[in-house]
Amino acid sequence: MDVQPVTDNHAVPLVGATQTARRPWLPLILIVSLFFLWGGANNLNDVLIAQFKKAFVLSDFGAGLVQSAFYLGYFLVAMPAGMYMRRFGYKSAVVFGLALYGVGALLFWPAAASSTYGLFLFALFVIASGLAFLETSANPFVTLLGPRETATRRLNLAQAFNPLGSITGILIGQHFIFSGIERTPAQLAAMSLADRAAYYASETRAVQWPYLIIGVVVLSWAVLILLTRFPKAAAPHAALAGGGGVLRKLLSDRRFVGAMFAQFFYVGAQVGVWSYTIRYVQATMPGTSAREAANFLTGGLVCFMIGRFVGAGLMKYFAPARLLMVFATVNIALTLFAVFQPGIQGAYALVACSFFMSVMYPTVFALGVEGRGDDERKLGSALLVMTIIGGAVLTALMGAVSDHSSMARAMAVPACCFAVVMVFAWQRRRNALQGEA
């Protein structure tokens, strides 16, 4: 097996590498678990948008700030996370990231106790900062666990565990955060000030216990990784020197910059579709409770998980760029259908959209770092994680469109985003056919 060495003091030795005769199954399982853990955190936000809109009486734009605070953490911390990983190693970056994740989850308790929306946003920023460390480390590492030609398929398989966490997050929110009590504006107006305040406080406190448990579990997982022996791989070289030159090289590479743009718009589309699925169902199917609407989001995540496995299988027969182009084209049609056919049919189109989103993030990521040396791969990974800020910018834009028009028309935003991904895939496919590496 053609395996590249990992220049990381704390990294797990590569599967099949000659430096060890025994596969480190426990470290590998712990690495895969990270995809599950950050999937749960990401999709709990979709529940929080609906919950906070109700608890704090927010506009769609105001509720969308949940994703803005969350993905701002990714944007600001991704590069420091990459520098930290290069300096202290993979294991240290993972433990530090899990510590931030756990602390952020614990901050939900005082935020709920004080009914302070700003403190919730800060807690989400801390969680996202931890996830930036996890994603910056885990994604490039997986691409190194085997031959270059199967890196994209390998990352898709590893990412298949991400939607399992996403589904778990939605189920936690659906059954332990959503109360099932929906008050109309007329009912709220008829309530006394004390009763109305008690209702809002009850809806706010619903997040306390779920996030307390999540925080304890994540911090315990950090301790477990800290105590686990991660065998050393190849010794690190002086990677910190010349970092500016590596950055300039990456940003002057049109193919890499194209991957950054594609990832920015893809993440914006994914986060936007999932964040507003519940709102879309409630807005286009009046009388549907948030708990009932969450079933559509859960269905979408199941399709997403299935798509990950199906996509990884299809990559045995189709080039990743070609598959990405086809999937992006299908999603343009599905999101536009949701715009022009609001209601149950549009909701099912959004559910199906998740299946075709499944391969996009890992495929764009792998195409972005494909064929690069260790230094470029690490710094490039941090830059690609920074593009997750698209989830903050474009989700807020969807909220603004919804406030000024309708939730159905807001789905035109992800349709445009998928068009950008399609163009990127088409260009990579064209370059490959022309013999460009």
N, C-alpha and C positions, 0 to 999 in steps of 0.2 A: 504493500500500500504506500502510495506517494504522500507522505505526511510532512507538513511543514512544522518546524520546531516552534514552541511557544516560549517567548522570551519573558518569562514571568516567574519570579521566585516562588509564588504561592499557587501557581496554577496546577490543575490536574494534568498528569501526563496524557498525551494524546492516545486515543483508543488505537491499539495496534502498533504503537510506537515501540522501537526496539529497546529503549532504555528501561523498560519494565516488563516483566513476564506476567505480571498479575494486573488485571484490570481493576481500577479503583472504583468499584460499583457505588459505594456510599457517596463519595464526592460527586460522581456523575448524577446520582439521584438528587442530591441536594441542589445541583445546578439546574436540572430540569424543573425542580420545584419552584424556582424563582419565576419562571414564566407563568405558573399557576398563580403565585402570590400577587404579581403586579396586574394580572388580568382581573382579579377580584376587585382591586382598588380602583382600576380604571372604570369599570362598569357600575360600581356602586355610585359613581358620580351621576349616572343617568337617572338613578332613583332619587338622589339628592336634589336634582334640578326640580323634579316634580314636587318633592316634599317641601323644599324651601320656598318654592313659589306659593304653596299653600300656607305654610307656617309664618312667612314674613310678608305675605301679600305683595309679591313681586311681579314686575312685567316679565315678558319672555326674555328681554335683553338683560334685565337684572338677574334673573335666574341663571342665564347663560354665563354669568361671571364666575359660577362654580368652575366651569371648564377653563375660563380665562386664568383664574388664579392657579389652577392645577397645572396647566401646560406652560404657564409662565415659569413655574419651578423647573420644569424640564429645560426650557430655553436658557435660563440663567445659570443652571448648575451643571449642564451636560459637559461643557468644556472644562470647568474645574474638576469634574469627576474623571474625565479622561486624563488630566494631568496627575491627579491623585493616583489613578490606576498605574500609570507609567512609573510613578515614583515609589509607591508602596506595594504594588502587586494586586493581583486579581482577588485573592481571598480577603485582604484588608478592605478593598473597595466594596465587596459584597457585604461584609459585616457592618461597615459604616453606613451603607445604604439601608440595610435592614433596621439599624438603630434609628435613623431618621424617620423611616416609615412607621416604626412602632411609636415613637414619641409623637408624631403627628396625629396618629389615631387616638392616642390618649388625650390629646388636647381637645377632642370633641366633647369630653365630659364637662370641663369648665365652660366651653363655648355654649353648650346647651343649657347649663345651669344659669348662665347670665343672659341667655337669649340674644347673643351678639353675633350678627351675621358676619361682621368683619373678622371676628376671631375664628369662625368656621372657615372663612377663606384663607386665613393665615395657616390654619391646621392643614388644609388641603395643599397649600404651597409647600409645607414641610414634608408631607407625604410624597409629593411629586419630586422633591429634591432627593429623597431617598431612592425613588424609583429611577431617577436619572443615573444614579450610581449603578444600579442593578442592570439597567438596559445597556449602558455604555460598556459594561464588562461582559455580560452574557452573550449578546448578539455576535460580536466579532469572534469570541472564543469558539462558539459552535461552528462557525465557518471554517475553523482550522482543524476540526476533528476528523479529517479525512482528505481525500483527493480534491483538488481544486474544481474539477469538472462536476462534482456532485455537491458542492458547497451550498448552492441555492436550494436544492431538494432537501439537504440535511437541515438547513435552517427552517424550512417550512415544516418539517416533521417535529423539530423541537418546539416551534411556535404553536403546534397543534395542541399543546398542553395549556396554552394561554387562554383559549376560549372555555376550557373547563373551569378555570378560575373566574372567567367572566360570567358564566352561567351561575356559578356558586354565589357571586356577588349580587346578581339580580335576584336570586331566590332569597338571599338574606334580606335584601331590601323589601321584596314583595311580601314576605311573611313576618318580618320582625320590625320593619320601619313603617310601612304603609299601614294605617289603622283601618282603612276601608270606610272611614267616615268622610263624606264629602258634603260640605256646606255651600249652598248657593249664595250669591251676594244678597239676595232677599232674606234668606235665613240668618245670615250674619248680621244684617242690619236690624233684624228683629230681636237679636240677643242683647242682654244687658252688657255693659262695659266689662263687668267682672266675669261673666260667663264667656264672653268673647276672648278676653285675655287668658282665661283658663284653657280654652280650646287651642289657642295659638301656642301656649306654653307646653301643653300636652303633645302637640305635633312636633315641637322642637325637641323635647326630651326623648322622643322615640329613637333617636340615633345614639343615645348614650351607651346603652349596654352592648349593642352590636359592635360599636367601634372600640369599646373597652376590651372586649374579648379578642377582637382582631389585633389590637395593640399588644396584648399579652402573648398571643400566639406568635406574632412576628418577632418580638423580642426574644422569645424562647428559641425560635429558629435561628436567630443570630448567635445565640450562645452555643447551640448545637454545631453550627458551622465553625465557630471559633475553636471549639474543642476537637473538631475533626481534623485528622492529619491529612493535609494535602501534599502528596509527594512532589518534590521539586522536578521541574523540567529543565530545559536548557538554561544556562546562566544568562542573566540579562546583559545587554550591551549598553553603551552610553546613549540611550534613546532621547534623553532630554536635550542634548546638544543639537543645535540646528533645527529646533522645532519651528522657528519662523520660516525657514526655507521650505520645510515640508508643507506648512500651511499655504504658502504662496503657490507652491506646485499644485496643490489640490484645487485651490480656488481659480487657478488659470487653466484647469482641465475642464473642457466643455462637457465631457461625459459625466464627470463627477458633479459639476454644478447642476447639470440636468437631473441627476438623481436627487439632489437636494430639493430642487423645485418640485419634482414629482412627489417626493415624500411629504413636503409641506402641504401640498394640495390633497394628497391621499389622506393623510391624518385628519385634515380639516373635514373631508367628506365623511370619513368613518365616524369621527366623534360627533359631527353634526347629525348624521342619520340616527345614530344610537341615542344621542342626548334628547332628541325631539321626537322619537318614535311614540313615546307615551303621550306627549302633548299632541302629536298629529292625530292619534287615534281618538283622543278626547275631543279635539277640536272638530274633526270631521265626522265623528260618530257620537253626537250629543247623548249624555246620559251614561256614558261608559265611565266607570270609576278608575282611579289610577291603578288599583290592584288588578282589575280586569285588563286594563290596557298593557300592563307589564307582561302579560302572557305573549303579546306580539313581540316584545323585545326579547323575551326568553326564546321564542321560536327562531328569531333572527340569529341569536347566538348559537343555537343548535346547528342551524344551517352553516354558520361561520366555521364551527368546529368540523363538521362533515366536509366542508369545502377545503379545509387545510389538508386533510388526508387524501381527498380526491385529487386536489391540485398537486400534491407531492407525487402521487402515482402517475398523473398525466405527464409530469416532467420527465418521466422515463422515455416518453415518445415524442414530446413536443419541446422545442426550445423555450426556456423561461420567458424570454422577451415576447415571443409569439403568443404564449398563453396569457401573459399579462395584457397584451393588446386586445385580445378577444374578450377577456373578462371585463376590462374597462369599458369597452364598447357596449356590452350587454348592460352594464350598470348605468350608462348614460340613458339608455332606453327605459330602464326600470324607474329611475328617479324622475324622469320627465313624465312617465305614466302616472306616478304619484302626484305630480303637479296638476295634471289635467283630468285625473279621475279620482278626486278625493273621496274618502270613505273606505269601505271594507276592501275593495279591489286595490286601491292605492296602498292600504296598509299591508296587504299581502305582497305587493310589489316591493315594499321596503324590507319585508322579511326575506324575500328571495335575494334582494340586493346584498345581504350579508354573505350569502354563499359565494358570490363572485368577488367580494372584497377580500376573501380569505387569504389569497396568495399575494396580495399587493404589497403589504409592508415588508415581509421577509424577502420578496423577490427584488423590490427596488433596493433594499438594503444590501443584499448580496451582490447585485449588479453594480452598486456603487463602490464596493470595496474589492471587487473581483480583480485578481491579478496584481494586487498591491503588496508592497513589502510591509514588514511588521510596523514600522513607524507610521507609514501612511495609513495603514489599516486602523491603528488605534486612534490617531487624530481624526481620520475620516469618519470613524464610528461616532466620535463625539459630535462632529458637525452634523451628521445625519440624525442623531438623537435631538440635537437642537432644533431641527426643523419640525419637531413635534409641536412647536409653538403654533403651527397651523390649526391645531385643535382649539386654541384660545381665540385666535383671530376670526376664523371662519364660523365657529359656533356662535360667537357674539354677533357676527354679521347676519347669520340666519335668524337670531332672535330679533334683530332690528328690522329685518324684512318682514317677519311675522307680525311685529307690533304695528307696522305701517301698512301691511297688506293682509296676508293670511298665512297660517302655518303651512298650508298646502303649497303656496307659491314659494315659500322659503326653501323647499326642496330643489328649486332651480339652482341653488348655490352648490350643493354637492354634485349636481349634474355637470356643471362647469368644471368642477375639480376633477371629476373622472375623465373629462376631455383632455386635461393637462396630462394625466397619467397615460392616456391612450397615445398621445403624441410622443411622449418619452419612450414608450415601449416600441412604437413604430420606428423611431430614430435608431434605437438600439438594435432592432431587428434588421433594419436597412444596413447599418454599419457592419453587422455580423455577416450578412450576405455578401458584402463588398470585401470581406476578409479582414476587417479591422478587429483587433483583439479586444 
